[in-house]
Amino acid sequence: MNNELLESPKRDLDLEGSITNEQFRVYFDYRERDDLYVLKANKSGLKLFAYQLLLIIFFLLFAVRASAQAIYSTDPDSASLFPAKYGQFENYAFVLNGNVIEQDSLMNYPGTKLNNVFPYPIQLEGRSYKGAVYFHNKEYYAPAVRYANDPAYFVNGRQVSSYHIRLLKVEAFNKISKTIRDTTIDGKLYKGCIQVDTDEDAFADRISLADLIEGYTHLPLGKVIVHWRGTRYRYTYEDDIGTIIDSHFPIHSFSIAKIDHNTNLGVRAVEIDRVRFAEGERYVVHVVDNAYKWGNAKASLIFSNPLTVDTLYPCYLPDFDDGGYSIFNHTEILAQPYKGGKDYLKKLSATMGLSSKKDHTAISDSIKVEFAVLKSGMISRLKNLSIERSCHGDILTAIKKNACMWLPAIQGSRPVYSWVKMKIFYSMDPKGNILSLDRIVYRYQ
């Protein structure tokens, strides 16, 4: 454990003397987290520390109130969200092909492209900078492009980016279809194509990147390079530097109407820096939004290798290794279908091509099934626990096809593996053909 002295926000309080007199000590454990502090104090020391903390809180409240409209406003009509002035990467290092160069000398290197922006303090060649901008004019120094080998994605007929597809609510999917042959769209070659039909309004409260740029920055798209980054104030992971978008702006979209506080997604700020290339002036539009490194767990799993996705049973895993994890029989929040049992029954019926109305002259019967709902919401280990009938295969197939609808069980605020048993009551004709699915009774073990 290392001792860490707090800097006093009020000079006439002898904070260091208080520490020496053993009124309180502050520690941090660098082995666990570098931002986790532990306070040990006696009564007088605790009062002093509380007074110090109140001063800091009041200072922060006034600072945040003064700066919130300038930095974090998310009102789409607010001029504070979209800047009227352009920066020029002041106090940033320019790095070309791995070497620091003078900013003005970038114009001497034709064919230069922007790699990425490192928006955090950095030391390069013995000097300290506010950040660094990386360029290349030799392919050897070109960066890897995330999702470069992905197919083209379409949601309800509209093309979306590889980032947006991974934000979708898979539980609302109706159908996934794919083609594996190469296809060219707007001059870009894609390795295949995937189409998703969903009940989700995937474009609610979203604006395309092209409309955002044209409508709010008033810059011509041909002169814009987008640097999409998150809200972190310091560098921890490689993803923290963000990603570059320099073409096909319309397939990207952002939420500017509101911040989703559950996922911390939505545009927080937009900033602009001007860069002079040999070919002319370009504008780097920084869009601050955490969505580029976030994804729905189930969607990320399905599209981890998109062209191998099982379009018939995208959320059913026939081979499942629990990795030694327990599969719960009882949990605080039970695994359940998206939008509830009635909607799930309708989906099963629609998949089987059945009527939603029960024929009162038909014969009633039931099937009892068991399956595991995984932490991701996928399902596996489906088993018929009833005496098999010829019609049961259609029901089991429908369950597999609608596996995406399941939400995982929650235990201790975390998704867990869990067992589900359910009994499906159905009506059939004298020949054993199923006429309707009537109701479901869940029997969690």
C-alpha positions as a printed NumPy array, in Angstrom:
array([[  0.   ,   0.   ,   0.   ],
       [  1.265,   3.527,  -0.826],
       [  0.345,   6.7  ,   1.065],
       [ -1.232,   9.408,  -1.108],
       [ -1.588,  13.003,   0.229],
       [ -4.637,  14.97 ,  -0.79 ],
       [ -4.005,  18.506,  -1.982],
       [ -5.924,  20.921,   0.212],
       [ -8.392,  23.174,  -1.581],
       [ -8.153,  25.603,   1.342],
       [ -4.643,  26.668,   2.37 ],
       [ -5.382,  27.662,   5.967],
       [ -6.401,  24.074,   6.81 ],
       [ -3.301,  22.175,   7.811],
       [ -4.128,  18.979,   5.949],
       [ -0.609,  17.559,   6.054],
       [ -0.47 ,  18.232,   9.777],
       [ -3.718,  16.349,  10.202],
       [ -2.206,  13.372,   8.413],
       [  0.919,  13.556,  10.587],
       [ -1.228,  13.696,  13.726],
       [ -2.991,  10.526,  12.583],
       [ -6.372,  12.249,  12.195],
       [ -6.778,  10.494,   8.859],
       [ -4.846,   8.823,   6.076],
       [ -5.698,   8.249,   2.429],
       [ -4.412,   5.2  ,   0.593],
       [ -4.698,   3.742,  -2.876],
       [ -4.031,   0.161,  -3.897],
       [ -2.341,   0.243,  -7.289],
       [ -2.638,  -3.562,  -7.569],
       [ -6.404,  -3.385,  -8.005],
       [ -7.358,  -0.051,  -9.546],
       [ -5.439,   3.18 ,  -9.843],
       [ -8.57 ,   5.246,  -9.132],
       [ -9.71 ,   3.434,  -5.969],
       [ -8.885,   5.25 ,  -2.706],
       [ -9.391,   4.168,   0.899],
       [ -9.871,   6.623,   3.775],
       [ -9.023,   5.783,   7.381],
       [ -9.903,   8.513,   9.904],
       [-10.748,   9.271,  13.508],
       [-13.703,  11.504,  14.401],
       [-11.928,  14.856,  14.086],
       [-10.129,  13.769,  10.945],
       [-13.393,  12.65 ,   9.363],
       [-14.976,  16.058,  10.048],
       [-12.017,  17.81 ,   8.46 ],
       [-12.105,  15.565,   5.43 ],
       [-15.867,  16.059,   5.071],
       [-15.37 ,  19.844,   5.101],
       [-12.715,  19.548,   2.407],
       [-15.011,  17.32 ,   0.343],
       [-17.913,  19.783,   0.563],
       [-15.691,  22.59 ,  -0.728],
       [-14.678,  20.438,  -3.684],
       [-18.312,  19.473,  -4.426],
       [-19.459,  23.119,  -4.407],
       [-16.581,  24.051,  -6.697],
       [-17.444,  21.239,  -9.133],
       [-21.147,  22.088,  -9.152],
       [-20.434,  25.673, -10.198],
       [-17.833,  24.538, -12.748],
       [-20.149,  21.958, -14.297],
       [-23.032,  24.423, -14.432],
       [-20.847,  26.946, -16.219],
       [-19.386,  24.502, -18.722],
       [-22.192,  21.969, -19.273],
       [-23.882,  23.954, -22.041],
       [-20.555,  24.481, -23.806],
       [-19.464,  20.843, -23.789],
       [-22.175,  18.326, -22.996],
       [-25.41 ,  19.857, -24.262],
       [-27.425,  17.284, -26.198],
       [-30.189,  19.599, -27.395],
       [-30.118,  19.1  , -31.193],
       [-31.112,  22.748, -31.654],
       [-28.403,  24.012, -29.336],
       [-25.54 ,  25.899, -30.965],
       [-23.351,  24.812, -28.053],
       [-23.401,  21.179, -29.209],
       [-22.166,  22.102, -32.669],
       [-19.189,  24.492, -32.702],
       [-18.956,  27.666, -34.757],
       [-15.161,  27.905, -34.431],
       [-12.494,  25.546, -35.702],
       [ -9.35 ,  24.492, -33.914],
       [ -6.095,  23.499, -35.566],
       [ -4.913,  20.729, -33.222],
       [ -3.15 ,  23.262, -31.037],
       [ -0.332,  21.675, -28.985],
       [ -0.801,  18.324, -30.756],
       [  2.074,  16.385, -32.265],
       [  1.799,  15.466, -35.952],
       [  3.258,  12.01 , -36.612],
       [  3.843,  10.902, -40.211],
       [  4.963,   7.325, -40.896],
       [  6.071,   6.998, -37.281],
       [  8.086,  10.259, -37.121],
       [  7.128,  13.576, -35.511],
       [  6.967,  16.41 , -38.027],
       [  6.128,  20.112, -37.867],
       [  2.43 ,  20.717, -38.439],
       [  3.033,  23.147, -41.293],
       [  5.245,  20.631, -43.099],
       [  2.328,  18.217, -43.643],
       [  1.568,  20.12 , -46.864],
       [  4.888,  18.868, -48.281],
       [  3.727,  15.239, -48.314],
       [  1.189,  14.495, -51.067],
       [ -1.024,  11.455, -50.74 ],
       [ -1.083,  11.673, -46.934],
       [ -4.04 ,  10.119, -45.123],
       [ -5.209,  10.442, -41.532],
       [ -4.708,   7.295, -39.422],
       [ -6.272,   8.358, -36.138],
       [ -6.248,  10.952, -33.392],
       [ -4.851,  10.289, -29.914],
       [ -6.755,  12.855, -27.78 ],
       [ -4.806,  12.335, -24.551],
       [ -1.568,  13.812, -23.128],
       [  1.475,  12.093, -24.601],
       [  5.265,  12.405, -24.672],
       [  7.045,  11.959, -28.005],
       [ 10.743,  12.429, -28.685],
       [ 11.263,  14.074, -25.314],
       [  8.441,  16.623, -25.614],
       [  5.007,  16.738, -24.006],
       [  1.914,  17.247, -26.155],
       [ -1.796,  17.628, -25.529],
       [ -2.338,  14.751, -27.964],
       [ -1.123,  13.363, -31.267],
       [ -2.452,  13.089, -34.818],
       [ -1.145,  10.137, -36.828],
       [ -0.799,  10.142, -40.63 ],
       [  0.684,   7.934, -43.321],
       [  1.603,   8.237, -46.99 ],
       [  3.093,   4.758, -47.206],
       [  0.824,   1.721, -47.015],
       [  3.191,   0.019, -44.584],
       [  2.046,   2.523, -41.935],
       [ -1.653,   2.282, -42.752],
       [ -3.706,   1.214, -39.691],
       [ -5.907,  -1.852, -39.47 ],
       [ -9.542,  -0.999, -40.22 ],
       [-12.144,  -2.358, -37.842],
       [-14.836,  -4.5  , -39.512],
       [-13.051,  -4.114, -42.873],
       [-14.111,  -7.624, -43.91 ],
       [-17.751,  -7.294, -42.849],
       [-20.573,  -7.709, -45.354],
       [-23.013,  -4.955, -46.2  ],
       [-25.783,  -4.752, -43.592],
       [-29.398,  -3.766, -44.196],
       [-32.075,  -3.289, -41.543],
       [-35.663,  -3.217, -42.813],
       [-34.297,  -2.362, -46.257],
       [-31.962,   0.472, -45.189],
       [-28.189,   0.091, -45.186],
       [-26.49 ,   0.536, -41.804],
       [-22.921,   0.431, -40.538],
       [-21.129,  -2.451, -38.847],
       [-21.412,  -0.459, -35.61 ],
       [-25.176,   0.115, -35.813],
       [-25.95 ,  -3.552, -36.554],
       [-24.302,  -4.504, -33.248],
       [-26.479,  -2.06 , -31.305],
       [-29.753,  -3.64 , -32.377],
       [-32.147,  -5.394, -30.041],
       [-31.858,  -8.973, -31.304],
       [-34.965,  -9.983, -29.338],
       [-37.037,  -8.021, -31.869],
       [-35.561,  -9.781, -34.933],
       [-38.033, -11.514, -37.231],
       [-35.67 , -12.85 , -39.868],
       [-32.043, -12.795, -40.994],
       [-31.071, -13.544, -44.576],
       [-27.672, -13.448, -46.261],
       [-25.81 , -13.75 , -49.537],
       [-22.134, -14.637, -49.527],
       [-21.109, -13.388, -52.974],
       [-19.189, -10.097, -53.156],
       [-21.279,  -7.032, -53.844],
       [-20.433,  -3.392, -54.657],
       [-22.559,  -0.601, -53.181],
       [-21.806,   3.078, -53.865],
       [-18.352,   2.168, -55.087],
       [-17.396,   0.069, -52.058],
       [-16.814,  -3.686, -52.294],
       [-18.411,  -5.782, -49.559],
       [-17.918,  -9.466, -48.818],
       [-21.529, -10.494, -49.035],
       [-24.714,  -8.985, -47.692],
       [-26.898,  -9.531, -44.606],
       [-30.515,  -8.375, -44.352],
       [-32.332,  -8.098, -41.011],
       [-36.09 ,  -7.789, -40.629],
       [-36.996,  -6.51 , -37.166],
       [-39.923,  -5.104, -35.188],
       [-37.57 ,  -2.558, -33.615],
       [-37.655,   1.009, -34.899],
       [-33.914,   0.983, -35.486],
       [-33.801,   4.611, -36.652],
       [-35.895,   6.285, -33.946],
       [-34.248,   9.45 , -32.574],
       [-31.267,   8.958, -34.905],
       [-29.762,  11.174, -37.598],
       [-27.478,  10.035, -40.384],
       [-23.886,  11.194, -40.151],
       [-24.236,  12.939, -43.52 ],
       [-27.253,  14.943, -42.294],
       [-25.511,  15.727, -39.016],
       [-22.489,  17.154, -40.815],
       [-24.411,  19.081, -43.454],
       [-27.138,  20.351, -41.139],
       [-25.109,  21.354, -38.127],
       [-21.495,  21.99 , -39.158],
       [-22.339,  23.369, -42.635],
       [-19.208,  21.757, -44.022],
       [-19.049,  20.044, -47.427],
       [-18.892,  16.269, -46.993],
       [-15.981,  16.022, -49.412],
       [-13.777,  17.986, -47.027],
       [-14.736,  16.178, -43.834],
       [-13.001,  13.362, -41.945],
       [-14.871,  12.118, -38.861],
       [-13.03 ,  11.123, -35.691],
       [-15.534,   9.169, -33.601],
       [-14.385,   8.796, -30.006],
       [-15.719,   8.179, -26.512],
       [-16.044,  10.299, -23.402],
       [-13.097,   8.909, -21.428],
       [-10.754,  11.588, -20.129],
       [ -7.671,   9.378, -20.092],
       [ -6.196,   6.594, -22.165],
       [ -6.619,   3.068, -20.789],
       [ -7.515,   0.793, -23.678],
       [ -6.688,   0.874, -27.375],
       [-10.351,   1.491, -28.214],
       [-10.254,   4.768, -26.255],
       [ -8.652,   6.617, -29.177],
       [-11.744,   6.121, -31.323],
       [-12.089,   5.37 , -35.017],
       [-11.914,   7.275, -38.296],
       [-14.763,   7.543, -40.845],
       [-13.74 ,   9.193, -44.104],
       [-16.399,   7.955, -46.549],
       [-19.91 ,   6.483, -46.891],
       [-21.293,   8.826, -44.235],
       [-25.014,   8.051, -44.893],
       [-24.785,   4.469, -43.538],
       [-23.657,   5.788, -40.144],
       [-26.199,   7.282, -37.772],
       [-26.144,   8.822, -34.316],
       [-28.567,   9.659, -31.549],
       [-28.549,  13.378, -30.762],
       [-32.071,  13.706, -29.358],
       [-31.258,  12.174, -25.98 ],
       [-28.595,  10.363, -23.982],
       [-29.342,   6.753, -23.08 ],
       [-28.174,   6.76 , -19.467],
       [-28.429,   2.975, -19.205],
       [-25.791,   2.493, -21.905],
       [-24.234,   5.995, -21.8  ],
       [-24.754,   6.27 , -25.564],
       [-25.609,   9.346, -27.6  ],
       [-23.67 ,  12.324, -28.948],
       [-22.158,  14.368, -26.101],
       [-20.243,  16.946, -28.106],
       [-18.93 ,  17.834, -31.542],
       [-15.605,  19.591, -32.102],
       [-13.802,  20.56 , -35.306],
       [-10.113,  20.876, -36.154],
       [ -8.738,  22.103, -39.46 ],
       [ -5.804,  20.342, -41.134],
       [ -3.867,  21.47 , -44.214],
       [ -2.922,  18.575, -46.497],
       [ -0.935,  18.901, -49.723],
       [ -4.209,  18.491, -51.634],
       [ -5.987,  21.178, -49.655],
       [ -7.747,  21.904, -46.398],
       [ -9.745,  19.217, -44.614],
       [-11.852,  19.346, -41.457],
       [-11.64 ,  16.703, -38.739],
       [-15.055,  16.532, -37.053],
       [-14.768,  14.905, -33.625],
       [-18.028,  13.197, -32.64 ],
       [-18.031,  12.281, -28.949],
       [-20.235,   9.222, -28.464],
       [-19.435,   5.899, -26.769],
       [-21.426,   3.81 , -29.263],
       [-18.413,   2.963, -31.448],
       [-17.025,   0.609, -28.801],
       [-20.298,  -0.693, -27.389],
       [-22.488,  -3.49 , -28.659],
       [-25.45 ,  -5.567, -27.606],
       [-23.937,  -8.833, -26.318],
       [-26.245, -11.036, -28.366],
       [-25.838,  -8.991, -31.555],
       [-22.061,  -8.932, -31.143],
       [-22.07 , -12.709, -30.773],
       [-24.264, -13.288, -33.833],
       [-22.222, -10.96 , -36.047],
       [-18.79 , -11.906, -34.712],
       [-18.372, -13.965, -37.89 ],
       [-21.299, -12.63 , -39.885],
       [-21.163, -14.767, -43.025],
       [-21.288, -17.965, -40.971],
       [-24.428, -16.897, -39.084],
       [-27.116, -19.567, -39.028],
       [-30.011, -17.675, -40.6  ],
       [-32.482, -20.404, -39.65 ],
       [-31.556, -20.638, -35.963],
       [-29.36 , -17.575, -35.294],
       [-29.823, -17.683, -31.513],
       [-29.854, -21.429, -30.899],
       [-26.547, -23.081, -30.028],
       [-26.656, -26.851, -30.574],
       [-23.237, -27.317, -28.972],
       [-22.828, -25.431, -25.727],
       [-19.933, -25.71 , -23.292],
       [-20.869, -24.17 , -19.958],
       [-17.172, -23.803, -19.1  ],
       [-17.756, -25.001, -15.559],
       [-20.32 , -22.276, -14.798],
       [-23.406, -23.233, -12.807],
       [-26.744, -23.28 , -14.593],
       [-29.229, -21.8  , -12.135],
       [-32.604, -23.333, -11.365],
       [-33.847, -20.262,  -9.467],
       [-32.785, -16.636,  -9.97 ],
       [-33.771, -13.196,  -8.716],
       [-35.087, -12.264, -12.173],
       [-36.215, -15.18 , -14.311],
       [-35.314, -15.72 , -17.932],
       [-38.263, -14.607, -20.012],
       [-39.257, -13.877, -23.609],
       [-39.06 , -10.314, -24.915],
       [-42.426,  -8.536, -24.559],
       [-43.841, -11.424, -22.509],
       [-45.484, -14.782, -22.996],
       [-48.436, -13.673, -25.136],
       [-46.225, -12.125, -27.774],
       [-43.932, -15.162, -27.658],
       [-46.899, -17.487, -28.237],
       [-47.984, -15.352, -31.233],
       [-44.471, -15.58 , -32.684],
       [-44.398, -19.356, -32.291],
       [-47.824, -19.609, -33.916],
       [-46.812, -17.342, -36.801],
       [-43.661, -19.361, -37.376],
       [-45.744, -22.525, -37.605],
       [-48.357, -20.865, -39.827],
       [-51.132, -21.452, -37.287],
       [-54.324, -19.591, -36.53 ],
       [-54.385, -17.44 , -33.431],
       [-57.94 , -18.622, -32.658],
       [-58.63 , -21.849, -30.835],
       [-60.97 , -24.368, -32.467],
       [-63.296, -25.51 , -29.66 ],
       [-64.055, -28.762, -31.477],
       [-60.374, -29.699, -31.608],
       [-58.523, -32.103, -29.305],
       [-56.363, -30.504, -26.593],
       [-52.875, -31.725, -25.796],
       [-49.571, -30.347, -24.537],
       [-45.808, -30.661, -24.773],
       [-43.339, -30.059, -21.977],
       [-39.883, -28.799, -22.93 ],
       [-36.671, -27.815, -21.196],
       [-33.781, -25.634, -22.352],
       [-30.953, -23.486, -21.023],
       [-30.937, -19.712, -21.489],
       [-27.342, -18.504, -21.635],
       [-25.889, -15.277, -20.273],
       [-25.997, -13.784, -23.76 ],
       [-29.694, -14.619, -24.15 ],
       [-28.976, -17.435, -26.601],
       [-30.63 , -20.777, -25.814],
       [-29.296, -24.331, -25.955],
       [-29.933, -27.915, -24.863],
       [-33.573, -27.949, -25.967],
       [-35.226, -31.208, -24.924],
       [-38.719, -32.651, -25.242],
       [-39.787, -33.994, -21.817],
       [-43.11 , -35.394, -23.044],
       [-43.986, -38.573, -24.87 ],
       [-43.069, -37.781, -28.438],
       [-45.771, -37.174, -31.013],
       [-45.24 , -36.579, -34.707],
       [-46.409, -32.968, -34.372],
       [-43.901, -32.09 , -31.646],
       [-41.081, -31.592, -34.119],
       [-42.785, -28.502, -35.54 ],
       [-43.042, -26.954, -32.071],
       [-39.381, -27.648, -31.268],
       [-38.365, -26.104, -34.592],
       [-40.43 , -22.982, -33.85 ],
       [-38.759, -22.649, -30.436],
       [-35.322, -22.787, -32.074],
       [-36.301, -20.263, -34.742],
       [-37.553, -17.836, -32.083],
       [-34.658, -18.351, -29.668],
       [-33.571, -14.724, -30.142],
       [-36.609, -13.566, -28.158],
       [-35.242, -14.775, -24.832],
       [-33.766, -12.458, -22.216],
       [-31.286, -13.973, -19.741],
       [-31.942, -14.526, -16.047],
       [-30.405, -12.041, -13.623],
       [-28.688, -12.933, -10.364],
       [-26.759, -10.389,  -8.313],
       [-27.332,  -7.758, -11.028],
       [-25.564,  -9.935, -13.616],
       [-26.877, -12.185, -16.397],
       [-26.427, -15.881, -15.609],
       [-27.069, -19.274, -17.162],
       [-30.468, -20.666, -16.18 ],
       [-32.826, -23.551, -16.895],
       [-36.324, -22.986, -18.222],
       [-39.141, -25.524, -18.342],
       [-42.376, -24.695, -20.056],
       [-45.543, -26.466, -21.025],
       [-47.214, -25.497, -24.299],
       [-50.904, -26.347, -24.662],
       [-52.138, -26.796, -28.197],
       [-55.175, -27.968, -30.17 ],
       [-55.059, -30.609, -32.909],
       [-57.406, -32.317, -35.296],
       [-58.19 , -36.078, -35.139],
       [-55.268, -36.779, -37.49 ],
       [-52.813, -35.215, -35.057],
       [-52.214, -31.979, -36.987],
       [-51.75 , -28.931, -34.764],
       [-54.425, -26.285, -35.336],
       [-53.395, -23.667, -32.749],
       [-51.099, -22.956, -29.815],
       [-53.324, -21.951, -26.927],
       [-51.22 , -21.038, -23.907],
       [-47.867, -21.468, -22.196],
       [-47.194, -22.282, -18.566],
       [-43.65 , -21.653, -17.399],
       [-42.249, -24.097, -14.862],
       [-38.967, -22.733, -13.642],
       [-37.292, -25.499, -11.711]])
